[in-house]
Each structure stands twice: as structure tokens, then as C-alpha cells.
Amino acid sequence: MRKKKKQKKSLHPPGGELLSAMQVPSDLAFSEPVVTFYGGREVQIENYRRILEYNACRLCVLTQYGRLLLVGEGIRIVSYSGEEMRVEGRIDQVTFQ
């Protein structure tokens, strides 16, 4: 009896190998969330889907891969569009759920 070869599981969705070979960044190719911190007082979130919860202590946004939760004090959304938002305040905790 012949053994079947195990195929390697790809980390990329279908077509991802081609995009990877073309050196297209994954955040652009697959709308992966990008979270950029500027110290502990400012955060830029890219490629989010929608805001689930927002108050001065918590911000929860839905991304393609789950929820992103920011916890702190004086949290406020300074600017946002359909693709990115800038948040200011004291950020004490960041969690992907």
C-alpha cells in the first residue's frame, strides 16, 4: 500500500502564493488588520470592518480575524474612514479576541 504525501498547509488563502511571489504585502492582499502604536497615547488601526463598542474606556472593533479591544482612559476616535482610524488616549491594554 502506498502512503499519501502530506501536503503542506499554506499560510496564505488561495492565490496567496502568487501574491507572495509578487511581493504584495499581506495587509494589502488579504485586508489583514494593521495596528500601529505611537507611544502609549496614539494608535492607528487599518483594515477594520466596523466599530462594535466605543466609550472613553474601551474601543472594540471587528477585523477580518476577530475583535481588537483597546482598554484605557480618555479613549477617543480622532479620525476614521472605512479603512482606517486614529485613536488617542491612554492605552493600557490591547487584546485580539
Contacts in CASP RR format, 6 or more apart in sequence:
PFRMAT RR
TARGET T0000
AUTHOR 0000-0000-0000
METHOD contacts of the structure
MODEL  1
MRKKKKQKKSLHPPGGELLSAMQVPSDLAFSEPVVTFYGGREVQIENYRR
ILEYNACRLCVLTQYGRLLLVGEGIRIVSYSGEEMRVEGRIDQVTFQ
10 16 0 8 1.000
10 17 0 8 1.000
12 19 0 8 1.000
12 20 0 8 1.000
12 26 0 8 1.000
12 30 0 8 1.000
13 30 0 8 1.000
16 29 0 8 1.000
16 30 0 8 1.000
19 26 0 8 1.000
19 29 0 8 1.000
20 26 0 8 1.000
26 32 0 8 1.000
27 33 0 8 1.000
27 34 0 8 1.000
27 46 0 8 1.000
27 47 0 8 1.000
30 64 0 8 1.000
31 47 0 8 1.000
31 64 0 8 1.000
32 47 0 8 1.000
32 64 0 8 1.000
32 65 0 8 1.000
33 45 0 8 1.000
33 46 0 8 1.000
33 47 0 8 1.000
33 48 0 8 1.000
33 63 0 8 1.000
33 64 0 8 1.000
33 65 0 8 1.000
33 68 0 8 1.000
34 44 0 8 1.000
34 45 0 8 1.000
34 46 0 8 1.000
34 47 0 8 1.000
35 43 0 8 1.000
35 44 0 8 1.000
35 45 0 8 1.000
35 46 0 8 1.000
35 68 0 8 1.000
35 94 0 8 1.000
36 43 0 8 1.000
36 44 0 8 1.000
36 46 0 8 1.000
37 43 0 8 1.000
37 91 0 8 1.000
38 44 0 8 1.000
40 89 0 8 1.000
40 90 0 8 1.000
40 91 0 8 1.000
41 88 0 8 1.000
41 89 0 8 1.000
41 90 0 8 1.000
41 91 0 8 1.000
42 86 0 8 1.000
42 87 0 8 1.000
42 88 0 8 1.000
42 89 0 8 1.000
43 70 0 8 1.000
43 86 0 8 1.000
43 87 0 8 1.000
43 91 0 8 1.000
43 94 0 8 1.000
44 84 0 8 1.000
44 85 0 8 1.000
44 86 0 8 1.000
44 87 0 8 1.000
45 61 0 8 1.000
45 68 0 8 1.000
45 84 0 8 1.000
45 85 0 8 1.000
45 87 0 8 1.000
46 83 0 8 1.000
46 84 0 8 1.000
47 63 0 8 1.000
47 64 0 8 1.000
47 83 0 8 1.000
47 84 0 8 1.000
48 61 0 8 1.000
48 62 0 8 1.000
48 63 0 8 1.000
48 68 0 8 1.000
48 82 0 8 1.000
48 83 0 8 1.000
48 84 0 8 1.000
48 85 0 8 1.000
49 61 0 8 1.000
49 62 0 8 1.000
49 63 0 8 1.000
49 64 0 8 1.000
50 61 0 8 1.000
50 62 0 8 1.000
51 59 0 8 1.000
51 60 0 8 1.000
51 61 0 8 1.000
51 62 0 8 1.000
51 77 0 8 1.000
52 60 0 8 1.000
52 61 0 8 1.000
52 62 0 8 1.000
52 67 0 8 1.000
53 59 0 8 1.000
53 60 0 8 1.000
54 60 0 8 1.000
54 75 0 8 1.000
54 77 0 8 1.000
55 75 0 8 1.000
56 73 0 8 1.000
56 74 0 8 1.000
56 75 0 8 1.000
56 76 0 8 1.000
57 71 0 8 1.000
57 72 0 8 1.000
57 73 0 8 1.000
57 74 0 8 1.000
57 75 0 8 1.000
58 69 0 8 1.000
58 70 0 8 1.000
58 71 0 8 1.000
58 72 0 8 1.000
58 75 0 8 1.000
59 69 0 8 1.000
59 70 0 8 1.000
59 75 0 8 1.000
59 77 0 8 1.000
59 87 0 8 1.000
60 67 0 8 1.000
60 68 0 8 1.000
60 69 0 8 1.000
60 70 0 8 1.000
61 67 0 8 1.000
61 68 0 8 1.000
61 85 0 8 1.000
62 68 0 8 1.000
65 96 0 8 1.000
66 96 0 8 1.000
66 97 0 8 1.000
67 96 0 8 1.000
67 97 0 8 1.000
68 94 0 8 1.000
68 95 0 8 1.000
68 96 0 8 1.000
68 97 0 8 1.000
69 93 0 8 1.000
69 94 0 8 1.000
69 95 0 8 1.000
69 96 0 8 1.000
69 97 0 8 1.000
70 87 0 8 1.000
70 91 0 8 1.000
70 93 0 8 1.000
70 94 0 8 1.000
71 91 0 8 1.000
71 92 0 8 1.000
71 93 0 8 1.000
71 94 0 8 1.000
71 95 0 8 1.000
72 89 0 8 1.000
72 90 0 8 1.000
72 91 0 8 1.000
72 92 0 8 1.000
72 93 0 8 1.000
73 89 0 8 1.000
73 90 0 8 1.000
73 92 0 8 1.000
74 89 0 8 1.000
74 90 0 8 1.000
75 87 0 8 1.000
75 88 0 8 1.000
75 89 0 8 1.000
75 90 0 8 1.000
75 91 0 8 1.000
76 87 0 8 1.000
76 88 0 8 1.000
76 89 0 8 1.000
77 85 0 8 1.000
77 86 0 8 1.000
77 87 0 8 1.000
78 86 0 8 1.000
78 87 0 8 1.000
78 88 0 8 1.000
79 85 0 8 1.000
79 86 0 8 1.000
80 86 0 8 1.000
END
